[in-house]
Each structure stands twice: as C-alpha cells, then as structure tokens.
Amino acid sequence: MAWISLTLAGLLEVVWAFYMKQSHGFTRLTPSIITLVAMFASFGLLSFSMRSLPLGTAYTIWTGIGAVGAFVVGLMVLGEPANLLRIVAAGLIVSGLILMKMAS
C-alpha cells in the first residue's frame, strides 16, 4: 500500500506543478485552487508512505516521479523543447528510480 500511495503522491506532484504553471504566479483562481489541493493530497500521501518506507527512498521516488512527469508534461502539453541532453537526463532519473526501488 505504501508504494501505491507513493506513486499517487508523485503523480499528484506532476498535477500541482502543471497547474502552478497555469496559475501564472497564483493570479488565476481555478489553477491556483487545483495546485493547492493537489499539493495537500500529494504531501499527505507522501507522509502516509513514509510510515513504512525509508525517508531517502520515499522522497527520492516522489521527487523523481514529479521531475520526470513534469518533464513529460512540459514536452507533450506545453511544447517545451526535447533535445538529446534533456532526454538523457530524464532517462538517468528514471534509471535512478529503478535502482532505488530495487534497493528497497
């Protein structure tokens, strides 16, 4: 259950990062509310998962899912550039997440 919670927390991190961008510095109400609700839920699920997972593992996986997820959303939804170096960097993050999961 901790891993499912952690995965959902990471996905919600992607949601709040995207909507924070859409809020234009918290000047738009609906994206700002979505950002805050997703943040609260993400932190709550992360906290729940930390009851049974080590801090280093939980936090690394959470931030990794958020980082790679935000990168993918940036590419696919926001039209951000996809150059080789950025793709390799994202691949290295995913590799680190896999190794962290295997070590747990």
DSSP file (Angstrom, degrees, kcal/mol; ACC not computed):
  #  RESIDUE AA STRUCTURE BP1 BP2  ACC     N-H-->O    O-->H-N    N-H-->O    O-->H-N    TCO  KAPPA ALPHA  PHI   PSI    X-CA   Y-CA   Z-CA
    1    1 A M     >        0   0    0      0, 0.0     4,-2.5     0, 0.0     5,-0.2   0.000 360.0 360.0 360.0 -33.2    0.0    0.0    0.0
    2    2 A A  H  >  +     0   0    0      1,-0.2     4,-2.5     2,-0.2     5,-0.2   0.899 360.0  49.5 -63.5 -40.0    2.9    2.4    0.7
    3    3 A W  H  > S+     0   0    0      2,-0.2     4,-2.3     1,-0.2    -1,-0.2   0.877 110.6  49.6 -69.0 -36.1    4.2    2.0   -2.8
    4    4 A I  H  > S+     0   0    0      2,-0.2     4,-2.5     1,-0.2    -2,-0.2   0.935 112.8  47.5 -65.6 -45.2    0.8    2.7   -4.3
    5    5 A S  H  X S+     0   0    0     -4,-2.5     4,-2.5     1,-0.2    -2,-0.2   0.905 112.0  50.4 -60.6 -42.0    0.4    5.8   -2.1
    6    6 A L  H  X S+     0   0    0     -4,-2.5     4,-2.3     2,-0.2    -1,-0.2   0.902 109.9  49.6 -65.1 -41.2    3.9    7.0   -3.0
    7    7 A T  H  X S+     0   0    0     -4,-2.3     4,-2.3     2,-0.2    -2,-0.2   0.928 112.2  47.5 -63.1 -45.3    3.2    6.6   -6.8
    8    8 A L  H  X S+     0   0    0     -4,-2.5     4,-2.4     1,-0.2    -2,-0.2   0.891 110.0  53.6 -63.0 -38.8   -0.1    8.5   -6.4
    9    9 A A  H  X S+     0   0    0     -4,-2.5     4,-1.4     1,-0.2    -1,-0.2   0.911 109.4  48.7 -61.0 -42.4    1.8   11.2   -4.4
   10   10 A G  H  X S+     0   0    0     -4,-2.3     4,-1.4     2,-0.2    -2,-0.2   0.894 110.7  49.8 -64.4 -40.9    4.3   11.5   -7.3
   11   11 A L  H  X S+     0   0    0     -4,-2.3     4,-1.8     1,-0.2    -2,-0.2   0.884 108.9  52.4 -66.0 -38.1    1.6   11.8   -9.9
   12   12 A L  H  X S+     0   0    0     -4,-2.4     4,-2.7     1,-0.2    -1,-0.2   0.803 102.2  60.3 -67.6 -27.4   -0.1   14.5   -7.9
   13   13 A E  H  X S+     0   0    0     -4,-1.4     4,-2.1     2,-0.2    -1,-0.2   0.895 104.3  49.5 -63.9 -38.4    3.2   16.3   -7.8
   14   14 A V  H  X S+     0   0    0     -4,-1.4     4,-2.5     2,-0.2    -2,-0.2   0.917 110.1  51.8 -63.9 -42.8    3.1   16.4  -11.6
   15   15 A V  H  X S+     0   0    0     -4,-1.8     4,-2.6     1,-0.2     5,-0.2   0.942 112.0  44.2 -59.6 -49.3   -0.5   17.8  -11.4
   16   16 A W  H  X S+     0   0    0     -4,-2.7     4,-2.0     1,-0.2    -1,-0.2   0.860 112.0  52.8 -70.3 -31.0    0.3   20.6   -9.0
   17   17 A A  H  X S+     0   0    0     -4,-2.1     4,-1.8    -5,-0.2    -1,-0.2   0.935 111.8  46.2 -65.3 -43.9    3.5   21.5  -10.9
   18   18 A F  H  X S+     0   0    0     -4,-2.5     4,-2.0     1,-0.2    -2,-0.2   0.943 115.5  44.9 -62.3 -48.4    1.5   21.8  -14.1
   19   19 A Y  H  X S+     0   0    0     -4,-2.6     4,-1.4     1,-0.2    -1,-0.2   0.789 106.9  59.0 -71.9 -25.5   -1.3   23.8  -12.5
   20   20 A M  H  <>S+     0   0    0     -4,-2.0     5,-0.7    -5,-0.2     4,-0.4   0.921 107.4  47.9 -64.2 -41.2    1.1   26.0  -10.7
   21   21 A K  H ><5S+     0   0    0     -4,-1.8     3,-1.1     1,-0.2    -2,-0.2   0.912 112.0  49.9 -61.2 -42.3    2.5   27.0  -14.1
   22   22 A Q  H 3<5S+     0   0    0     -4,-2.0    -1,-0.2     1,-0.2    -2,-0.2   0.715  98.9  67.1 -70.2 -20.6   -1.1   27.5  -15.3
   23   23 A S  T 3X>S-     0   0    0     -4,-1.4     4,-2.1    -3,-0.2     5,-1.4   0.631  96.9-137.8 -76.1 -12.3   -1.9   29.7  -12.3
   24   24 A H  T <45S-     0   0    0     -3,-1.1     3,-0.2    -4,-0.4    -3,-0.1   0.958  79.1 -32.0  52.5  56.7    0.6   32.4  -13.6
   25   25 A G  T  4<S-     0   0    0     -5,-0.7    -1,-0.2     1,-0.2    -4,-0.1   0.857 115.4 -59.9  72.3  35.1    2.0   33.1  -10.1
   26   26 A F  T  45S+     0   0    0     -6,-0.4    -1,-0.2     2,-0.1    -2,-0.2   0.810 108.4 120.9  60.8  33.4   -1.2   32.3   -8.3
   27   27 A T  T  <5 +     0   0    0     -4,-2.1     2,-0.5    -3,-0.2    -3,-0.2   0.521  59.1  69.1 -99.3  -9.0   -3.1   35.1  -10.2
   28   28 A R  S  ><S-     0   0    0     -5,-1.4     4,-1.6     1,-0.2     5,-0.1  -0.958  74.7-148.1-113.6 126.2   -5.7   32.8  -11.7
   29   29 A L  H  > S+     0   0    0     -2,-0.5     4,-2.5     2,-0.2     5,-0.2   0.927  87.0  46.5 -64.0 -55.3   -8.2   31.3   -9.2
   30   30 A T  H  > S+     0   0    0      1,-0.2     4,-2.5     2,-0.2     5,-0.2   0.933 115.7  43.9 -61.6 -50.1   -9.0   27.8  -10.6
   31   31 A P  H  > S+     0   0    0      0, 0.0     4,-2.3     0, 0.0    -1,-0.2   0.866 113.3  54.3 -62.0 -32.1   -5.5   26.7  -11.4
   32   32 A S  H  X S+     0   0    0     -4,-1.6     4,-2.2     2,-0.2    -2,-0.2   0.918 109.3  46.5 -65.8 -42.9   -4.4   28.1   -8.0
   33   33 A I  H  X S+     0   0    0     -4,-2.5     4,-2.6     2,-0.2     5,-0.2   0.924 112.4  49.9 -64.8 -44.6   -7.0   26.1   -6.1
   34   34 A I  H  X S+     0   0    0     -4,-2.5     4,-2.6    -5,-0.2     5,-0.2   0.908 110.0  52.6 -60.1 -41.6   -6.1   22.9   -8.1
   35   35 A T  H  X S+     0   0    0     -4,-2.3     4,-2.5    -5,-0.2    -2,-0.2   0.949 111.6  44.5 -57.3 -51.2   -2.5   23.5   -7.3
   36   36 A L  H  X S+     0   0    0     -4,-2.2     4,-2.4     2,-0.2    -2,-0.2   0.886 114.6  47.8 -65.9 -40.3   -3.1   23.8   -3.5
   37   37 A V  H  X S+     0   0    0     -4,-2.6     4,-2.5     2,-0.2    -1,-0.2   0.927 113.8  47.2 -66.0 -44.5   -5.5   20.8   -3.4
   38   38 A A  H  X S+     0   0    0     -4,-2.6     4,-2.6    -5,-0.2    -2,-0.2   0.880 111.9  51.4 -65.2 -37.7   -3.1   18.6   -5.3
   39   39 A M  H  X S+     0   0    0     -4,-2.5     4,-2.9    -5,-0.2     5,-0.3   0.948 110.8  47.8 -61.4 -48.9   -0.1   19.8   -3.1
   40   40 A F  H  X S+     0   0    0     -4,-2.4     4,-2.3     1,-0.2    -2,-0.2   0.925 115.0  45.1 -59.0 -46.8   -2.0   18.9    0.0
   41   41 A A  H  X S+     0   0    0     -4,-2.5     4,-2.5     2,-0.2    -1,-0.2   0.895 113.0  51.1 -65.5 -40.2   -3.0   15.5   -1.3
   42   42 A S  H  X S+     0   0    0     -4,-2.6     4,-2.4     2,-0.2    -2,-0.2   0.933 112.1  45.6 -63.1 -47.2    0.5   14.8   -2.6
   43   43 A F  H  X S+     0   0    0     -4,-2.9     4,-2.6     2,-0.2    -1,-0.2   0.888 112.2  52.7 -63.9 -38.9    2.1   15.7    0.8
   44   44 A G  H  X S+     0   0    0     -4,-2.3     4,-2.2    -5,-0.3    -2,-0.2   0.925 111.6  44.7 -62.7 -44.9   -0.5   13.6    2.6
   45   45 A L  H  X S+     0   0    0     -4,-2.5     4,-2.4     2,-0.2    -2,-0.2   0.876 112.8  51.8 -67.6 -37.5    0.1   10.5    0.5
   46   46 A L  H  X S+     0   0    0     -4,-2.4     4,-1.8    -5,-0.2    -2,-0.2   0.932 110.1  49.3 -62.0 -45.0    3.9   11.0    0.8
   47   47 A S  H  < S+     0   0    0     -4,-2.6     4,-0.4     1,-0.2    -2,-0.2   0.907 110.5  50.6 -60.8 -42.9    3.6   11.3    4.6
   48   48 A F  H >< S+     0   0    0     -4,-2.2     3,-1.4     1,-0.2     4,-0.4   0.918 109.7  49.8 -61.0 -44.3    1.5    8.1    4.6
   49   49 A S  H >X S+     0   0    0     -4,-2.4     4,-1.8     1,-0.3     3,-1.3   0.815 101.0  64.4 -67.0 -28.8    4.0    6.2    2.6
   50   50 A M  T 3< S+     0   0    0     -4,-1.8    -1,-0.3     1,-0.3    -2,-0.2   0.593  82.4  79.2 -72.3  -8.8    6.8    7.3    4.9
   51   51 A R  T <4 S+     0   0    0     -3,-1.4    -1,-0.3    -4,-0.4    -2,-0.2   0.852 116.1  12.6 -62.9 -32.6    5.2    5.4    7.7
   52   52 A S  T <4 S+     0   0    0     -3,-1.3    -2,-0.2    -4,-0.4    -1,-0.2   0.549 117.8  73.4-123.3 -11.6    6.7    2.2    6.2
   53   53 A L  S  < S-     0   0    0     -4,-1.8    51,-0.0   -51,-0.1     2,-0.0  -0.798  87.4-101.0-103.9 148.7    9.3    3.3    3.6
   54   54 A P     >  -     0   0    0      0, 0.0     4,-2.9     0, 0.0     5,-0.3  -0.339  30.4-119.5 -63.2 147.7   12.6    4.8    4.4
   55   55 A L  H  > S+     0   0    0      1,-0.2     4,-2.9     2,-0.2     5,-0.4   0.923 111.6  50.2 -52.2 -51.7   12.9    8.6    4.1
   56   56 A G  H  > S+     0   0    0      1,-0.2     4,-1.7     2,-0.2    -1,-0.2   0.883 114.4  44.1 -59.9 -40.9   15.6    8.5    1.4
   57   57 A T  H  > S+     0   0    0      2,-0.2     4,-2.6     3,-0.2     5,-0.3   0.961 116.2  45.3 -68.1 -52.0   13.7    6.0   -0.7
   58   58 A A  H  X S+     0   0    0     -4,-2.9     4,-2.5     1,-0.2    -2,-0.2   0.926 116.6  44.3 -60.7 -47.3   10.2    7.7   -0.4
   59   59 A Y  H  X S+     0   0    0     -4,-2.9     4,-2.6    -5,-0.3     5,-0.3   0.900 113.9  49.9 -68.2 -39.8   11.5   11.2   -1.0
   60   60 A T  H  X S+     0   0    0     -4,-1.7     4,-2.3    -5,-0.4    -2,-0.2   0.933 113.7  44.8 -63.7 -46.0   13.7   10.2   -3.9
   61   61 A I  H  X S+     0   0    0     -4,-2.6     4,-2.8     2,-0.2     5,-0.3   0.926 113.8  51.0 -63.7 -44.4   10.9    8.3   -5.7
   62   62 A W  H  X S+     0   0    0     -4,-2.5     4,-2.0    -5,-0.3    -2,-0.2   0.940 114.8  41.1 -59.4 -50.6    8.4   11.1   -5.0
   63   63 A T  H  X S+     0   0    0     -4,-2.6     4,-2.9     2,-0.2    -1,-0.2   0.860 114.2  54.0 -68.7 -33.8   10.6   13.8   -6.4
   64   64 A G  H  X S+     0   0    0     -4,-2.3     4,-2.7    -5,-0.3     5,-0.4   0.926 108.7  47.2 -65.5 -45.2   11.8   11.6   -9.3
   65   65 A I  H  X S+     0   0    0     -4,-2.8     4,-2.5     1,-0.2     5,-0.2   0.926 115.5  47.5 -60.7 -43.1    8.2   10.8  -10.4
   66   66 A G  H  X S+     0   0    0     -4,-2.0     4,-2.6    -5,-0.3    -2,-0.2   0.914 113.3  47.1 -63.7 -43.4    7.4   14.5  -10.2
   67   67 A A  H  X S+     0   0    0     -4,-2.9     4,-2.0     2,-0.2    -2,-0.2   0.948 118.3  38.9 -66.2 -49.6   10.5   15.6  -12.1
   68   68 A V  H  X S+     0   0    0     -4,-2.7     4,-2.5     2,-0.2    -2,-0.2   0.906 117.1  51.3 -69.4 -40.3   10.2   13.1  -14.9
   69   69 A G  H  X S+     0   0    0     -4,-2.5     4,-2.7    -5,-0.4     5,-0.2   0.920 111.0  47.3 -62.0 -43.9    6.4   13.5  -15.0
   70   70 A A  H  X S+     0   0    0     -4,-2.6     4,-2.6    -5,-0.2    -1,-0.2   0.881 110.9  53.3 -64.9 -37.1    6.7   17.3  -15.2
   71   71 A F  H  X S+     0   0    0     -4,-2.0     4,-2.1    -5,-0.2    -2,-0.2   0.938 111.2  45.3 -60.5 -47.4    9.3   16.9  -17.9
   72   72 A V  H  X S+     0   0    0     -4,-2.5     4,-3.1     2,-0.2     5,-0.3   0.918 113.6  48.9 -64.9 -44.4    7.0   14.7  -20.0
   73   73 A V  H  X>S+     0   0    0     -4,-2.7     4,-2.8     1,-0.2     5,-1.5   0.904 109.7  53.5 -62.3 -40.1    4.0   17.1  -19.5
   74   74 A G  H  <5S+     0   0    0     -4,-2.6     6,-2.8    -5,-0.2     4,-0.2   0.915 114.3  41.6 -59.1 -43.0    6.2   20.0  -20.5
   75   75 A L  H  <5S+     0   0    0     -4,-2.1     4,-0.5     4,-0.2    -2,-0.2   0.954 124.5  33.9 -67.2 -50.5    7.2   18.3  -23.7
   76   76 A M  H  <5S+     0   0    0     -4,-3.1    -3,-0.2    -5,-0.1    -2,-0.2   0.826 132.1  23.2 -82.2 -33.8    3.7   16.9  -24.6
   77   77 A V  T  <5S+     0   0    0     -4,-2.8    -3,-0.2    -5,-0.3    -2,-0.1   0.832 129.5  36.1-102.7 -40.9    1.4   19.6  -23.3
   78   78 A L  S   <S-     0   0    0     -5,-1.5    -3,-0.2    -4,-0.2    -4,-0.1   0.496  98.5-123.7 -96.9  -4.0    3.4   22.8  -23.1
   79   79 A G        +     0   0    0     -4,-0.5    -4,-0.2    -6,-0.3    -3,-0.1   0.792  46.7 169.3  69.8  28.1    5.5   22.2  -26.2
   80   80 A E        -     0   0    0     -6,-2.8    -1,-0.2    -7,-0.1    -2,-0.0  -0.354  43.8 -85.0 -70.7 156.3    8.8   22.6  -24.4
   81   81 A P        -     0   0    0      0, 0.0     2,-0.6     0, 0.0    -1,-0.1  -0.304  32.3-155.1 -67.9 143.5   12.0   21.6  -26.3
   82   82 A A        +     0   0    0     -3,-0.1     2,-0.2    -7,-0.1    -2,-0.0  -0.796  25.8 165.9-117.7  85.9   13.1   18.0  -26.4
   83   83 A N     >  -     0   0    0     -2,-0.6     4,-2.1     1,-0.1     3,-0.3  -0.598  49.0-104.7 -98.5 167.4   16.8   17.9  -27.0
   84   84 A L  H  > S+     0   0    0      1,-0.2     4,-2.6    -2,-0.2     5,-0.2   0.872 117.0  52.9 -58.2 -42.9   19.1   15.0  -26.6
   85   85 A L  H  > S+     0   0    0      1,-0.2     4,-2.3     2,-0.2    -1,-0.2   0.893 109.5  48.5 -63.8 -40.5   20.6   16.2  -23.3
   86   86 A R  H  > S+     0   0    0     -3,-0.3     4,-2.2     2,-0.2    -1,-0.2   0.896 112.5  49.0 -65.8 -39.7   17.3   16.7  -21.6
   87   87 A I  H  X S+     0   0    0     -4,-2.1     4,-2.3     2,-0.2    -2,-0.2   0.910 111.3  48.9 -67.5 -41.9   16.1   13.3  -22.7
   88   88 A V  H  X S+     0   0    0     -4,-2.6     4,-2.2     2,-0.2    -2,-0.2   0.912 110.2  52.3 -62.1 -42.6   19.3   11.6  -21.4
   89   89 A A  H  X S+     0   0    0     -4,-2.3     4,-1.9     1,-0.2    -2,-0.2   0.919 110.0  47.7 -60.8 -44.3   18.9   13.5  -18.1
   90   90 A A  H  X S+     0   0    0     -4,-2.2     4,-2.4     1,-0.2    -1,-0.2   0.892 110.1  53.4 -63.6 -39.3   15.3   12.2  -17.7
   91   91 A G  H  X S+     0   0    0     -4,-2.3     4,-2.4     1,-0.2    -1,-0.2   0.877 106.8  51.8 -62.7 -37.9   16.5    8.7  -18.6
   92   92 A L  H  X S+     0   0    0     -4,-2.2     4,-2.3     2,-0.2    -1,-0.2   0.880 108.1  51.5 -66.7 -37.4   19.1    8.9  -15.9
   93   93 A I  H  X S+     0   0    0     -4,-1.9     4,-2.2     2,-0.2    -2,-0.2   0.937 110.5  48.3 -63.0 -45.7   16.5   10.0  -13.3
   94   94 A V  H  X S+     0   0    0     -4,-2.4     4,-2.3     1,-0.2    -2,-0.2   0.905 110.1  52.5 -61.2 -41.4   14.3    7.0  -14.3
   95   95 A S  H  X S+     0   0    0     -4,-2.4     4,-2.3     1,-0.2    -1,-0.2   0.906 109.1  50.0 -59.8 -42.2   17.3    4.7  -14.0
   96   96 A G  H  X S+     0   0    0     -4,-2.3     4,-2.4     2,-0.2    -1,-0.2   0.878 108.8  52.1 -64.1 -38.4   17.9    6.1  -10.5
   97   97 A L  H  X S+     0   0    0     -4,-2.2     4,-2.4     2,-0.2    -2,-0.2   0.912 109.6  49.3 -63.9 -42.6   14.3    5.5   -9.6
   98   98 A I  H  X S+     0   0    0     -4,-2.3     4,-2.4     1,-0.2    -2,-0.2   0.927 112.3  47.6 -62.7 -44.9   14.5    1.9  -10.7
   99   99 A L  H  X S+     0   0    0     -4,-2.3     4,-1.9     2,-0.2    -2,-0.2   0.894 110.8  51.9 -63.6 -39.3   17.7    1.3   -8.8
  100  100 A M  H  X S+     0   0    0     -4,-2.4     4,-0.8     2,-0.2    -2,-0.2   0.915 110.8  47.7 -64.1 -42.4   16.2    2.9   -5.7
  101  101 A K  H >< S+     0   0    0     -4,-2.4     3,-0.8     1,-0.2    -2,-0.2   0.913 111.5  50.7 -64.0 -42.5   13.1    0.6   -5.9
  102  102 A M  H 3< S+     0   0    0     -4,-2.4    -1,-0.2     1,-0.2    -2,-0.2   0.837 108.1  53.2 -64.5 -32.3   15.4   -2.4   -6.4
  103  103 A A  H 3<        0   0    0     -4,-1.9    -1,-0.2     1,-0.2    -2,-0.2   0.662 360.0 360.0 -77.4 -15.4   17.4   -1.4   -3.3
  104  104 A S    <<        0   0    0     -4,-0.8    -1,-0.2    -3,-0.8    -2,-0.2   0.474 360.0 360.0 -88.0 360.0   14.3   -1.2   -1.1
